[in-house]
Amino acid sequence: MAEMGAEFRLETERLVLRQIGEDDVDAHLQTLNSGRVMERLGGPRTRDEIAQNHAKTRASYAEEGFGFLFAYELTTGELVGHCGMKRVDNEHAPNLGDHEIGWLIRDDRWRMGYAEEAVRAIMGWAFRDHDAPHLVALTSTANAGSWNLMQKLGMERRADLDFTDPEFPPEDSPTIQYSITRDRWEAAQ
């Protein structure tokens, strides 16, 4: 499933997931930064914020061998999403350093199963290749699509990990978390 080389890639039935490069800011800005896609994630980002996030994920690859990936449709070659793994780094979170998975899919590809397909690949990568003992995913109660997918993936609600992030509006606060252990994930395979 994973291919190592100059650029890290994962492939699924319908997607190619590849490492985010230095020249990918404009593609992200144009394709994944819409008001609908970013509505529950604090709103659209500036070009500089996206560039900083991309630099952060490249640094994560250099330090730990994982980060976020772009997701491309195999049939069209079009960018359809962003997914991956990082360490929980929100200073308000009670579980700093945990392995956190995340995703977003451009709005014209919603409800096509791409998020589930991509995240299942990320989960396998996290548990098999990076020996993660458990994974968490963060969202808000208002983001039903997100936590519904977390439940479908076998993740369990962890109210003990909720926290308030003052960067998010009241409708997206508190930040809630779901988690899955390696054992639970393996049992479902």
C-alpha positions in Angstrom: 0.0 0.0 0.0 2.7 2.5 0.9 5.4 3.5 -1.5 8.6 5.2 -0.3 10.9 7.3 -2.4 11.3 10.9 -3.2 7.7 11.5 -2.4 5.6 9.5 0.0 2.3 8.0 -1.4 -0.5 5.8 -0.4 -3.0 4.4 -2.9 -6.6 3.3 -2.3 -9.2 1.9 -4.7 -10.1 5.4 -6.0 -7.5 7.8 -4.6 -3.8 8.5 -4.6 -2.6 10.2 -1.4 0.7 12.0 -1.7 2.9 14.2 0.4 2.3 17.9 0.2 5.1 19.8 -1.6 6.4 23.3 -1.5 4.5 24.3 -4.6 1.1 23.1 -3.4 -0.2 26.2 -1.7 -2.1 27.6 -4.7 -3.8 24.2 -5.4 -4.9 24.1 -1.7 -6.1 27.7 -1.7 -8.2 27.3 -4.9 -9.6 23.8 -4.3 -9.9 23.1 -0.6 -10.3 26.5 1.1 -13.9 27.3 0.4 -16.3 28.7 2.9 -18.4 25.4 2.8 -15.3 23.2 3.3 -13.8 25.3 6.0 -17.1 26.2 7.8 -16.6 24.0 10.8 -12.8 24.4 10.8 -12.5 28.1 11.7 -13.2 29.4 8.2 -11.1 29.8 5.1 -7.4 30.4 5.7 -5.1 33.0 4.1 -2.4 32.0 1.6 0.2 32.6 4.3 -1.6 30.4 6.8 -1.9 27.6 4.3 1.8 28.0 3.5 2.7 27.8 7.2 0.6 24.7 7.6 2.3 23.0 4.6 5.7 23.9 6.1 4.6 22.4 9.4 3.6 19.2 7.8 6.8 18.9 5.8 8.7 19.5 9.1 6.6 16.7 10.6 7.7 14.4 7.8 11.3 15.3 8.3 11.1 14.7 12.1 8.7 11.8 12.5 8.0 10.4 9.0 4.3 11.4 8.9 2.1 14.4 8.2 -0.8 15.4 5.9 -1.3 14.3 2.3 -3.2 15.6 -0.6 -5.8 13.2 -2.0 -6.3 12.9 -5.8 -8.9 11.0 -7.7 -7.4 8.2 -9.7 -9.9 8.6 -12.6 -9.5 12.4 -13.1 -6.2 13.2 -11.4 -8.0 16.1 -9.6 -7.3 17.2 -6.1 -10.2 16.2 -3.9 -9.0 16.3 -0.4 -6.4 16.6 2.4 -5.9 14.0 5.1 -3.2 12.7 7.3 -1.7 12.5 10.8 0.1 14.8 13.1 0.6 15.2 16.8 -2.1 17.0 18.8 -0.6 20.5 19.1 -3.4 22.7 20.3 -2.2 24.2 23.6 -5.7 23.9 25.1 -6.0 20.1 24.5 -5.4 17.8 27.5 -3.7 15.2 25.3 -0.8 17.1 23.6 1.4 14.8 21.6 -1.2 12.1 20.8 -1.4 10.9 17.2 -4.2 13.0 15.6 -5.8 12.1 12.3 -7.8 14.6 10.2 -9.3 15.2 6.8 -11.3 17.5 4.6 -12.9 16.9 1.2 -13.8 19.5 -1.4 -17.6 20.1 -1.3 -18.4 18.9 -4.8 -17.1 15.4 -3.7 -19.0 15.2 -0.5 -21.0 12.0 0.2 -19.0 9.9 -2.2 -17.1 8.0 0.4 -13.7 9.6 -0.3 -13.2 10.7 3.3 -13.8 7.2 4.7 -11.6 5.7 2.0 -8.8 8.1 2.7 -9.0 7.9 6.5 -9.0 4.1 6.5 -5.7 4.2 4.6 -4.4 6.8 7.1 -5.4 4.7 10.0 -3.6 1.6 8.6 -0.5 3.7 7.9 -0.6 5.1 11.5 -1.0 1.7 13.2 1.2 -0.4 10.9 4.0 1.9 9.9 4.1 4.3 12.8 3.3 2.1 15.8 0.7 4.6 17.1 -0.9 3.1 20.2 -4.1 5.0 19.6 -5.5 7.7 17.3 -7.7 10.7 18.1 -9.7 13.0 15.8 -11.0 16.4 16.8 -14.3 18.1 15.7 -17.2 20.0 17.2 -20.7 18.8 18.0 -22.0 21.0 15.2 -19.9 19.0 12.6 -22.2 16.0 12.4 -20.6 14.7 9.2 -17.2 14.5 10.9 -18.2 12.7 14.1 -20.6 10.4 12.2 -17.6 9.3 10.1 -15.5 8.9 13.3 -18.2 6.6 14.7 -18.3 4.7 11.4 -14.5 4.2 11.6 -15.0 2.5 15.0 -13.8 5.5 17.0 -15.3 6.2 20.4 -16.4 9.5 21.9 -13.9 10.7 24.5 -15.7 13.5 26.5 -12.8 13.5 28.9 -10.6 15.0 26.2 -13.0 17.9 25.3 -11.6 21.4 25.5 -12.4 25.0 24.6 -10.4 26.7 21.9 -11.0 30.5 22.0 -10.1 30.6 18.3 -13.4 28.9 17.4 -16.9 30.5 17.5 -19.4 29.3 20.2 -21.2 27.0 17.7 -18.0 25.1 17.2 -17.0 25.0 20.9 -16.0 22.9 22.7 -13.7 20.9 20.6 -14.7 17.3 21.1 -12.6 14.2 20.5 -13.0 10.6 19.4 -10.4 7.9 19.7 -9.6 4.4 18.6 -6.9 2.0 20.0 -4.7 -0.2 17.9 -6.4 -3.3 19.5 -9.9 -2.1 18.5 -8.7 -1.2 15.0 -7.0 -4.6 14.6 -10.1 -6.4 15.8 -12.1 -4.7 13.1 -9.8 -5.7 10.2 
